[in-house]
């Protein structure tokens, strides 16, 4: 984490507002290292194939057993578009062709920024990866909307359907007043 933590100084352990900043952060009093805690970036894709949407049923928590699009955390030193491709390979064993950014969603309650792409399945080759119970192509009217894992998956599906067939569009954001909270 810092030089002083590697040499026994203890690393960032004092909560204070660093000079030139406006919020409290953990700071190392020995070397001045500031530990910035930043949002997590999630990348994924809504994947179309011959008018259908490829979805996967989660086999991990949170929301195990619920349907989602292939998505997950961006890795260090990875471009967002490459992360979305990797997630498709890992979760639905598919190679995808990414067209463009579909939406950028903010979920402040869990400090996430989600970058979701519009993509197509090159061939009808897919399956369930390690974190997936099953993968399936759905017609729009067959998508199990009552069993969708996260609010942002609903947003991405709705936005994909709104731009289906369009070659140009601006990326979407959160729907008005929505921040990824679950509704009972």
Long-range contacts (C-beta under 8 A, 24 or more apart in sequence): 1-33, 1-35, 2-28, 2-31, 2-33, 3-31, 3-33, 4-28, 4-30, 4-31, 4-33, 5-33, 11-35, 38-111, 39-111, 39-112, 39-113, 40-73, 40-110, 40-111, 40-112, 40-113, 41-73, 41-74, 41-80, 41-112, 41-113, 41-114, 41-115, 42-71, 42-72, 42-73, 42-74, 42-112, 42-113, 42-114, 42-115, 43-71, 43-72, 43-73, 43-74, 43-80, 43-81, 43-83, 43-84, 43-87, 43-114, 43-115, 43-116, 43-117, 44-69, 44-70, 44-71, 44-72, 44-84, 44-87, 44-114, 44-115, 44-116, 44-117, 44-156, 45-69, 45-70, 45-71, 45-84, 45-87, 45-88, 45-96, 45-98, 45-102, 45-116, 45-117, 45-118, 45-119, 46-102, 46-116, 46-117, 46-118, 46-119, 46-156, 46-157, 46-159, 46-160, 47-88, 47-92, 47-94, 47-96, 47-119, 47-120, 47-121, 48-118, 48-119, 48-120, 48-121, 48-160, 48-164, 49-120, 49-121, 49-124, 49-137, 51-139, 51-140, 52-137, 52-138, 52-139, 53-137, 53-138, 53-140, 53-143, 53-157, 53-160, 54-92, 54-94, 54-121, 54-126, 54-135, 54-136, 54-137, 54-138, 55-135, 55-136, 55-137, 55-138, 55-143, 56-91, 56-92, 56-128, 56-129, 56-132, 56-133, 56-134, 56-135, 56-136, 57-132, 57-133, 57-134, 57-135, 57-136, 58-131, 58-132, 58-133, 58-149, 59-128, 59-130, 59-131, 59-132, 59-133, 60-131, 62-149, 63-149, 63-150, 65-133, 65-147, 66-147, 66-148, 66-149, 67-143, 67-144, 67-147, 67-148, 67-149, 67-153, 68-148, 68-149, 68-150, 68-153, 69-116, 69-153, 69-156, 69-157, 70-94, 71-114, 71-116, 74-115, 80-115, 81-117, 84-115, 84-116, 84-117, 84-119, 88-119, 89-129, 90-129, 90-130, 90-131, 91-129, 91-131, 91-132, 91-135, 92-126, 92-127, 92-128, 92-129, 92-132, 92-135, 93-125, 93-126, 93-127, 93-128, 93-129, 93-135, 94-121, 94-125, 94-126, 94-135, 95-121, 95-122, 95-123, 95-125, 96-120, 96-121, 96-122, 97-121, 97-122, 100-169, 100-171, 101-171, 102-156, 102-159, 102-160, 102-163, 102-171, 102-172, 103-155, 103-156, 103-159, 103-171, 103-172, 103-173, 104-171, 104-172, 104-173, 105-152, 105-155, 105-156, 105-173, 105-174, 105-180, 106-173, 106-174, 106-179, 106-180, 107-151, 107-152, 107-179, 107-180, 108-179, 108-180, 109-179, 109-180, 109-181, 110-180, 112-180, 114-152, 116-152, 116-156, 118-160, 118-163, 150-180, 151-178, 151-180, 151-181, 151-182, 151-183, 152-180
